[in-house]
Amino acid sequence: MKKTITYIAVILVLLGGFVAWQLFGPTVSSPVSKFFYIKTGTSYEDVVKQLKSENIISNGFFFDKIAKQVKYPNNIKPGKYEIKNNSSVISLVRMLKAGTQSPVRLVINKLRTKEDLASKIAKNFECDSTAVIQFLTNNDSLAAYKLDTNTVMTAVIPNTYLLKWNTSFGKLFNRLYDESQKFWNTERLQKAAQKNLTTQQVYTMASIVEEETNMPSDKPLIASVYINRINSNNKLEADPTVKYAMRDFGLKRILKGHLKYPSPYNTYQNLGLPPGPICTPATTTIDAVLNAPTTTYMFFVAKPDFKGYSNFATTYAEHLVFAKAYQQALDELILSKQQK
């Protein structure tokens, strides 16, 4: 009798240990990507199947028991969850039940088109690129922000944003727009007004400057050239706007034929700024426009040493001298490469 009781006790202890191990032990495995994604509308049954198919849990029995105990099947929360290797079933259920997501770090640098933004969003969030493009190309939805399909990208300030993976693009855009409003503080608004430019015009001009040079010291001077051209009712004649108009960002040299390309973005064909930005400029470039000095410069061209800096000129005659020097250096460089 005592032996029987002992055997039962041992079995109960072993069984209790096994159950405790299954619930509290390191039985959960991290997926290959380290993250587990639950799409909006996913059923509880599909969550369990997905956990098993990704080898996060070996079987669904204990997960199911705990999940139902805490009423998780009726509270599925979509999102991106970081599954740590060797964590427990208890901690896994608690995380999913609480909806403790791992935030997405959306890093926005230079983007040229709405399609570029849509692609980046689709790669990082649940919403697809089609939904993003539909939003960005709908003047009715943009009217609430006092934007249109040309100016919509002025609401995108390059920065790092922390957001939930299942955030709809409407809410995501609200976040971008709110951050852009914070960026345009009183000081920046005053500087824009002093230059007789709206914030959207400053952003658009900065986008051209961004494409013209990588040299921080040249950016305010290039901005001063464009401001002077606008104020004197001259065309901007900015090569990057031609590339944007043609959607050919690989163009190395702008030829005369390119300058005739019909587009409201072609500043060789139209007066003033294009109807919207040609890229998302860095905040430092936006500030370079706002802090552009008062100059008499009307022209600029790359220096012949190919170090990335520009020569600035007030008169066309002076500009021709600089342009000839650059063209000669460029021809010599091309010739030397051909001879190798």
N, C-alpha and C positions, 0 to 999 in steps of 0.2 A: 504493500500500500504506500509506504513511504517512498519507495523507488518510483512508483507511478506519479506521486505528487511531485517528486523531484524532477522527473522527466517533463511533466506539464509546466512546471515553473521555468525550467530551462528553455522549453519551447516558447513560452510566453515572453521570456526575456529576449530571446533571439528574434522573435517576431516583433516585439516592441522596438528592438534595436534596428531591425530592418526598416520598419515604418518610419522611425525617427531619421534614419539615414536617407530614405527616399524624400522625406519632407524638408529636413534641415541640412542634409549633407551636400557636398559639392557635386551634385548630379547634373547640373545644367551646363551645357557647352555653348560657347560663343559661336555664332555663325561666321562664315568666311569673311563677310564684310564688317563684322562686329556689331552690325545694326539689324534690327528686326523691324520691318515696315508693316503696318496694318492700314490698309486703304479704307477710305470712307465707305461705309455700308457693308463692311465685312462681317459675316455672321460668326458666332462663337464656334460653331463646328469647323468653319474654315480656318479660324485662328489656331485651333488645336491641330488640324491637318498640316498647316503651315509650319507650326513649331516642330512637328514630327518630321516633316519632309526636309527641313533645314537642319535636322539632327540636333536641335536645341534641347529637346527632351527625348528620352529613349522610348517612353510609352506615355499614353495620356491618362492612365488610371489615376495616379495620385494628383496630377495637375487638375484633372476634372473634379475630383473630390474637394480639393481646397477651393477651386474656382467657384463651384456651386455653393459651398459653405459661405463664401463672402459675397454671393450674388453677382459675380463677375459676368456671367453669360448675358445678363440684361443691361450691362454697363460697358459695352465694348467702346473703347476710345481709340480712334485712329491716330496714327502718329509714327514717329521714328524713335525706336527704343534701343539704347545701348545694352546689349546682353554681355555681362562679364563672365568670363570662363570660370567654371567651378563655383558658380553661385548656386543658391538653393531654389527649390521649387516654390517655397514659401515667399522668398524675396522676389521671385519672378512674377508670381501672381499679384503680390502687393504693388509692384511697379506698374503692371498693366492695368490693374484696377484703379490705381490713383491717376493714371495717365501721365506718369512722370517721364516726359519726353526728353530726348537729347536735342538741344536746339541746333538748328542749321545755321552755319556761318556763311551768310551770303556776302561774298567779297565782290564789289563792283569797282572795276578799274575803267579803262577806256573801252567803251562799246560804240560802234559806229551806227548801227541801225536798230530799229524796233525788233527786227528778226533776231539780232544778236542777243538782245535782252530776253526775248521769248525763249531762245535756246538755253540760256544760262538758267532761267527760272525752271524750265522743264527738267533740267539735269539735277536740280537741287531740291525740287518740291514735288508734291503730288499733282498739282495742276499741270496740264499739258500745254505745249506751245501754241496749239490752236486756240485755246481759251484766252491765252495772253494776247495773241494777235487780235482776236476779236474785240477785246477790251480796248487795246491801244489804237485800233482803227475805227472806233465808234465815236463819232463826234457827240452823240447824245450823252454817252456815259462820261465823256471828258468835260462836257460843258459845266458840270457841277464844280470842277476844279479851275474853271476859267482857262481851259487848255483846249487845243484841237489836235488833229492828227499830225500836224507839223511841229507844234511846240511841246507835245506831251513829254518828250525826253528831257526837257528842261527841269522836270520834277525829279530827275534821277541824279542825285549828288553822289559821286564816287566815295565809297566808305565801306565799312564792314557792318552788316546788320545781323542781329540774332533773331531768328524767327522759327516758329514751329513748322515742321515739314508739311503738315496738312492745312496750312494757312491758304485760304482761297486767294486768287490773285487780286480780287477786289480789296480785300483787307491788306494784302501785301502792298498794293499800290498806295493805299491810305497811309501806310507807315512811311513809304518813300516820300510821299507828298508832305506829310507832317515834318519829316526831317529836313526837307528842302525849305519849308517855312521857317524852321529854327535857324537854318544856315543864313537866311537873309535877315540878319539882325538889323537893328537900327543904324549901326555904323555903315554896313554894306549898302543899305537902302539909300542912305544919304550920299554916299560916294557915287552910286549909280545915277541919282538925280542930278548931281553936280556935273555929270558928263552928258546929261540929257538923254539917258538911256534907261529903258525899263530893265527889270531883272532878266527877262527872257532875252532881250537884246544883248545884255552883258554876257549871258551864258552862251548865246549863239556866237558872239565874237570870240569868246574864250575857246570855243570848240575849233574855230579856224586857227587861232594862235597855237592851240595844242597840236594841231597837225602840221604846222609850219616849222616848229623847232622843239628840240629837247633842252635847249639852253635857258636856264632860268633867268639869266641876266638879259637875254634878248627879248623875252616875252613882253615886258612892259613897253619896250621900244616898238616892237611889231604892232602891239595894240595901239600905240600912239599914231602909227602910220594909218591904220584903218580908221581911227577916229578922225584924223585929218582929212582923209579921202571922203568920208561921209559928210563932214562939215563943209567941204568945198564942192559937194555934189559931183564927185568923181566916182567911177566904178571901183569896187574893191579889187577886182582882178586877182583873186586869190586862187592859186592852182589847186589847193585841196578841195575847193568847192566843185571843181570840174570832175575830180575823181569821184566825189560823192554823187554828183549828178549822174555820172555814167555807171556808178556802182562797180568801178574798176579800181580797187584800192592797191593793186599791184603796179600801177603805172609809175615808171621811173622818171619819164620825161613827158611834159605836156607839150604837144605839138600844135601847130596852128589849126589843124583839122579838129582837134579836141575842143578848142576854144569856141567852136560854133555849135557845140552840142546843145540842143534846145531843152532848157529846164529852168524852172524858177530858182534852182539852187546854183546855177552857173553865174557867178558874179562877173564874168566877162561879158555876159549878155544882158544883165539886169543891174540897175542901180541899187545901192543899199545892201543891207544884210539879206541873206537868204531867209526864207520863211520859218526856218527852224535850225537847230544845231546839226552839225555834221559828225559829232561824236560827243561822248560824255567827258568833258574836260576835268582835269584835276582841280581840286579846290584852290591849289596854289596858282593855277593858271587863271581861274576866275578872279582871284585877288590881284593878279598881275594886270588884268584889264582895269579893275577898279582903281589900281594905284598907278596907272599909266601916266608918265610925266607929260607935261606940255612941251611939245617939240614942233619943229617945222618940217620934220621928215615926211616925205611923200612916197619914198621908194625904199626897197631893201632887196638885197641879193646876197647869196651865200659867198663867203670869203673864199678865195682861191686856194687856201691851205687845207680845205676839206676837214676842218676841225669842228664844224657844225655851227660856227658863228656867222653873223651877217654883217655886211657893210650897209650903212644907212645914208641916204642922200635926200637933200631938199629939192634940188633941181634935176630935171631929166638929163641934162648934159653930164652932171656929176654921176648920176646913176649909170649912164651908158659906159663910162670909164670903168666903173666897178663890174658891170655886167660883162664887158669885153674881157676883163682880166679873168673872171670866173670861167667864161666860155672857153677861153684859150687853155686854161689849166685843165678843164674837163676834156677837151679834145686831145690834149697831150696824154692824159691819163688813159683814155680809151685806146689811143694808138699804142701806148706802151703795153697794154694788156693784150692787144691783138698780135703784137710781135713776139710775145712769149710762147 
